[in-house]
């Protein structure tokens, strides 16, 4: 049996509304060390987005390489396979490849072609079992940039869009080319892209495929793959079939990810039997919604923060992240400044403030007959709608006066 730990979307170096996540990353990496020992893992996969930026800081890179060293020491026989994601600079990530391979760590950056054919061998990583015999392979594929795909104009006649056909062709070519070296053993594919049907995290994941294409169907991956280890979407989930999975990120990377059960996925391969288990990782820092359900008035915020009963000397890196949900009634345009003023007295970090949705009645101007021309609509109604959507509250008399004066000058 082979045990592979599927991880993705580490996003080292990320900040949330300016707050560092380094403390959280260090804590989840410590837990990762424990898991690779407890579960006697044969291989660990990072399916893209190691870093949050293509130009990571020195501190972020140091944390990454220290983590690789600690994982290697914790489980010396374990292979590590790292594929570049859309947040990573593939060339930078791959640069220390000769050094890392000495520690059984393989980094795979962009697809390379020679005379029109993929250099497939650099994508194939043999995985040994506890006896030292090769019992499976990982076929690692990074985020598919336009340069990674075959000539898209050549694929114009395909039933799929050229981009989907290109992704499908890339995976098929890699598997066909490597079928001999894989010698009939089970193999795991990696991918860093959006597969149709996956649940996105608002504001945390970019729409990344080239050519305006948002997502690919799950059948772009050859059916003979034992398992497909995906990265890019931050919620742990299966897509299409149980063996095509996103492991999700290690920590919440935005306020919308608060409900997710973040962690890693343990994949067990035993011949044709494939089992996957989601292993949750506890959050090093609490992520709280105020109130727990519904919305509150702004003047209730202080009471809710007080009820959290936080120690006043709590260090900044341990202070909980807070999402605030406000009722629309009675809010002034400067409500965000008032939120900051109230919150500064409490050891909490406000990272998201949301206002209740505009009632349906307020959207009459947008639900009107679509055949009505813009020129036939009341400019003041359009201004009110745009203001409310932008600032979360209706314009007051002062704003309307400015609008009317501007309108008179046009």
C-alpha positions in Angstrom: 0.0 0.0 0.0 1.1 3.6 -0.8 0.0 6.5 1.3 0.1 10.0 -0.3 -0.6 13.2 1.6 -2.3 15.6 -0.8 -2.0 19.3 0.1 -2.3 22.5 -1.8 -2.6 26.3 -1.6 -0.2 27.0 1.2 0.0 30.7 0.2 3.1 31.4 2.3 3.5 35.1 2.7 -0.2 35.9 2.6 -1.6 38.8 4.6 -5.2 39.3 5.4 -6.2 43.0 5.4 -2.6 43.8 6.2 -2.2 41.2 9.0 0.6 38.6 8.7 -0.3 34.9 8.6 3.2 33.7 9.5 2.2 32.5 13.0 -0.7 30.4 11.5 1.6 28.9 8.8 4.2 27.9 11.4 1.6 26.2 13.5 -0.1 24.3 10.6 3.3 23.2 9.3 4.1 21.8 12.8 0.9 19.8 12.5 1.9 18.6 9.0 5.1 17.2 10.5 3.1 15.2 13.0 0.8 13.9 10.3 3.5 12.6 8.0 5.0 10.6 10.9 1.6 9.4 12.4 0.3 8.2 9.1 3.7 6.8 7.8 3.3 8.8 4.6 5.2 7.7 1.5 4.8 10.9 -0.5 3.6 14.4 0.1 2.2 16.5 -2.7 1.8 20.3 -2.9 -0.5 20.9 -5.8 0.4 24.5 -6.5 0.4 28.0 -4.9 3.2 27.4 -2.5 3.6 31.2 -2.1 1.0 33.9 -2.2 3.1 36.1 -4.5 5.3 35.4 -7.5 7.9 37.6 -5.8 7.8 36.1 -2.2 9.7 37.9 0.5 12.9 36.4 1.9 11.1 35.5 5.1 8.4 33.6 3.1 11.1 31.7 1.2 13.0 30.9 4.4 9.8 29.6 6.1 9.1 27.3 3.0 12.6 25.8 2.8 12.8 25.4 6.6 9.5 23.5 6.4 10.8 21.2 3.7 13.8 20.5 5.8 11.7 19.7 8.9 9.4 17.4 6.9 12.3 15.6 5.4 13.9 15.1 8.8 10.6 13.9 10.3 10.1 11.3 7.6 13.4 10.8 5.7 12.1 8.2 3.2 9.1 10.3 2.2 9.2 11.8 -1.3 7.9 15.3 -1.8 6.4 16.5 -5.1 5.8 20.3 -5.6 4.0 21.7 -8.6 3.8 25.4 -9.4 0.5 27.2 -9.2 -0.7 30.4 -10.7 0.5 32.4 -7.7 4.0 30.9 -8.0 6.8 32.0 -10.3 7.5 28.6 -11.8 11.1 29.3 -12.8 11.9 30.7 -9.3 10.3 27.7 -7.6 12.2 25.3 -9.8 15.6 27.0 -9.6 16.9 25.0 -6.6 15.7 21.7 -8.2 19.2 20.0 -8.3 19.7 20.7 -4.6 16.2 19.7 -3.6 16.4 16.4 -5.5 19.3 15.4 -3.2 16.6 15.4 -0.4 14.0 13.4 -2.4 12.1 16.6 -3.2 11.0 17.1 -6.8 9.8 20.5 -8.1 7.9 20.7 -11.4 7.5 24.1 -13.1 6.1 25.0 -16.5 5.7 22.3 -19.2 8.7 22.3 -21.6 8.6 21.1 -25.2 11.4 20.0 -27.5 10.6 19.9 -31.2 6.9 20.1 -30.4 6.8 17.2 -27.9 6.5 17.5 -24.1 9.6 16.7 -22.1 7.5 14.2 -20.1 10.1 12.5 -18.0 10.6 15.5 -15.8 7.0 15.3 -14.7 7.2 11.7 -13.5 8.1 10.9 -9.9 8.4 7.3 -8.7 7.1 6.6 -5.2 8.6 3.8 -3.1 6.8 1.8 -0.5 8.2 0.9 3.0 10.3 -1.9 1.4 12.0 0.6 -1.0 10.3 -0.8 -4.1 8.6 1.5 -6.5 4.9 0.9 -6.1 3.3 4.0 -7.7 4.1 7.2 -9.6 3.1 10.9 -9.3 2.7 12.6 -12.7 3.0 16.3 -11.6 1.6 19.0 -13.8 1.7 22.7 -12.9 -0.7 25.5 -13.6 -1.3 25.4 -17.4 -0.2 28.7 -18.8 -0.7 29.4 -22.5 2.9 28.3 -23.2 2.3 25.0 -21.5 -0.6 24.0 -23.9 -0.3 22.7 -27.4 -0.9 25.1 -30.3 -4.4 26.3 -29.6 -5.1 27.3 -33.2 -4.5 23.7 -34.2 -7.4 22.7 -31.9 -10.0 25.1 -33.3 -12.0 22.3 -34.8 -12.5 20.4 -31.6 -15.9 20.0 -29.9 -14.5 21.7 -26.8 -13.2 25.2 -26.7 -9.5 25.4 -27.8 -8.4 25.9 -24.2 -10.3 22.9 -22.8 -9.1 20.8 -25.8 -5.5 22.0 -25.0 -5.7 21.0 -21.4 -7.2 17.6 -22.3 -4.5 17.1 -25.0 -1.7 18.0 -22.5 -2.8 15.4 -20.0 -3.4 12.8 -22.6 0.0 13.3 -24.2 1.8 13.1 -20.8 0.0 9.8 -19.9 0.6 8.3 -23.3 4.3 9.2 -23.3 4.9 7.9 -19.8 2.8 4.7 -20.0 5.9 2.6 -20.6 7.9 4.0 -17.7 4.9 3.8 -15.4 4.9 0.0 -16.1 1.2 -0.5 -15.2 1.6 0.8 -11.6 -1.0 3.1 -10.1 -0.4 6.8 -10.7 -1.6 10.1 -9.3 -2.0 13.2 -11.5 -1.7 16.7 -10.1 -3.4 19.8 -11.5 -3.8 23.4 -10.5 -6.8 24.8 -12.2 -10.6 25.3 -11.8 -12.6 22.2 -12.6 -16.3 23.0 -13.4 -18.6 22.3 -10.5 -16.1 23.3 -7.8 -17.1 25.7 -5.1 -15.1 29.0 -5.2 -14.2 31.3 -2.4 -15.3 34.9 -3.0 -12.3 37.2 -3.3 -9.7 34.6 -2.7 -9.3 32.7 -6.0 -8.5 34.2 -9.4 -10.2 33.0 -12.5 -7.0 31.7 -14.1 -7.4 29.8 -17.3 -6.1 31.4 -20.5 -8.3 32.6 -23.4 -11.1 33.8 -21.1 -12.0 30.2 -20.2 -13.0 29.9 -16.6 -13.1 26.1 -15.9 -12.5 22.7 -17.5 -14.8 19.7 -17.2 -13.6 16.9 -14.9 -13.2 14.5 -17.8 -10.1 16.3 -19.1 -8.2 14.0 -16.8 -7.5 10.5 -18.2 -9.8 8.0 -16.5 -6.9 5.5 -15.9 -5.4 7.9 -13.2 -5.9 6.4 -9.8 -6.4 9.8 -8.2 -6.2 13.4 -9.3 -4.7 15.8 -6.7 -6.0 19.3 -7.4 -5.1 22.7 -6.2 -6.5 26.2 -6.7 -9.9 26.0 -5.0 -9.6 26.4 -1.2 -12.5 24.2 -0.1 -11.8 20.4 0.3 -14.2 18.8 -2.2 -14.5 16.0 -4.8 -15.5 16.9 -8.4 -17.1 14.6 -10.8 -16.0 11.4 -9.1 -14.6 10.6 -5.7 -11.0 10.3 -7.0 -10.8 13.8 -8.4 -10.3 16.1 -5.4 -9.2 19.4 -4.1 -7.5 19.1 -0.7 -8.3 22.7 0.1 -6.0 25.2 1.8 -4.4 24.7 5.2 -5.9 27.9 6.7 -8.8 30.2 5.7 -7.5 32.6 3.2 -10.5 35.0 3.2 -13.5 35.6 5.4 -15.7 33.6 3.0 -13.7 30.5 3.9 -14.7 30.6 7.6 -17.2 27.7 7.3 -14.6 25.4 5.6 -13.0 22.4 7.3 -9.4 23.2 6.2 -6.8 20.4 6.2 -5.2 17.8 4.0 -6.2 14.6 2.2 -4.6 11.2 2.8 -4.8 9.0 -0.3 -4.2 5.3 0.1 -3.5 3.2 -3.0 -3.7 -0.6 -2.8 -3.8 -2.0 -6.3 -7.0 -0.8 -7.9 -8.4 0.3 -4.5 -8.2 4.0 -3.8 -9.3 5.4 -0.5 -9.2 9.1 0.5 -9.5 10.6 4.0 -9.8 14.3 4.8 -7.7 15.1 7.9 -8.8 18.4 9.5 -6.2 20.8 10.8 -7.2 22.9 13.8 -7.0 26.7 13.2 -4.2 28.3 15.1 -6.2 31.5 15.3 -10.0 31.8 15.7 -12.1 33.2 12.8 -15.4 34.6 14.1 -18.6 36.0 12.6 -20.4 38.7 14.6 -23.2 38.1 15.1 -23.2 34.3 14.8 -26.3 34.6 12.6 -28.2 37.4 11.0 -27.2 41.0 11.2 -26.7 43.6 14.0 -27.0 47.3 14.3 -23.7 49.2 14.4 -24.4 50.4 18.0 -24.4 46.7 19.1 -20.9 46.0 17.9 -19.2 47.0 21.1 -21.4 44.6 23.1 -20.6 41.7 20.8 -16.9 42.3 21.0 -17.1 42.6 24.8 -19.0 39.2 24.9 -16.0 37.5 23.3 -14.2 38.0 26.6 -10.8 38.4 25.1 -7.7 39.1 27.2 -6.5 42.7 26.7 -2.8 41.6 26.6 -3.4 39.1 23.7 -0.5 39.3 21.3 -1.4 40.7 17.9 -0.6 37.4 16.0 -3.0 35.5 18.3 -6.0 37.9 18.1 -9.0 36.4 16.4 -10.0 37.5 12.9 -13.6 39.0 12.9 -16.1 39.3 10.1 -18.9 41.8 10.9 -22.4 41.7 9.5 -24.4 44.9 9.8 -28.1 45.6 9.3 -28.6 48.3 6.6 -31.1 50.5 8.6 -29.6 53.6 10.1 -26.1 53.3 8.7 -24.4 56.5 7.6 -21.9 56.6 4.7 -19.0 56.8 7.2 -19.9 53.6 9.1 -16.7 51.8 8.3 -14.7 54.5 10.1 -17.0 54.0 13.1 -16.4 50.3 13.0 -12.7 50.9 13.2 -13.1 53.4 16.0 -15.2 50.9 18.1 -12.9 47.9 17.3 -9.6 49.6 18.2 -10.5 49.2 21.9 -10.6 45.4 21.6 -7.9 42.8 21.0 -9.5 41.6 17.7 -8.7 42.0 14.0 -11.6 43.2 11.8 -11.0 41.7 8.3 -14.4 41.9 6.7 -17.4 44.2 7.2 -20.6 43.4 5.3 -23.9 45.1 5.1 -27.2 43.3 4.6 -28.3 43.0 1.0 -30.4 45.6 -0.6 -34.1 44.6 -0.4 -35.6 43.5 -3.7 -37.7 46.6 -3.9 -34.6 48.7 -4.2 -33.6 46.9 -7.4 -36.7 47.9 -9.4 -34.5 50.0 -11.7 -32.5 47.0 -12.7 -35.4 44.6 -13.0 -37.3 46.9 -15.3 -38.1 46.0 -18.9 -34.7 45.4 -20.5 -35.9 47.0 -23.7 -36.1 50.4 -22.0 -33.1 52.5 -23.0 -30.7 53.9 -20.5 -31.7 57.4 -21.6 -35.3 56.7 -20.6 -34.4 55.9 -17.0 -34.3 58.5 -14.3 -30.7 59.6 -13.7 -31.4 60.1 -10.0 -32.6 56.6 -9.5 -29.5 55.2 -11.2 -27.3 57.4 -9.0 -29.1 56.2 -5.8 -28.7 52.6 -6.9 -25.0 53.0 -7.7 -24.3 54.9 -4.4 -26.1 52.2 -2.4 -24.3 49.4 -4.1 -20.9 51.1 -3.6 -21.2 52.3 0.0 -23.9 50.0 1.4 -26.2 52.9 2.4 -28.6 55.2 0.6 -27.3 58.7 -0.3 -28.4 61.5 2.0 -29.6 65.0 1.1 -26.0 66.3 0.8 -25.0 63.6 -1.7 -28.2 64.3 -3.7 -27.4 68.0 -3.8 -23.9 67.3 -5.2 -25.4 65.0 -7.8 -28.0 67.5 -8.9 -25.4 70.3 -9.2 -23.2 68.0 -11.2 -26.1 67.0 -13.4 -26.9 70.7 -14.0 -23.4 71.3 -15.3 -23.5 68.5 -17.9 
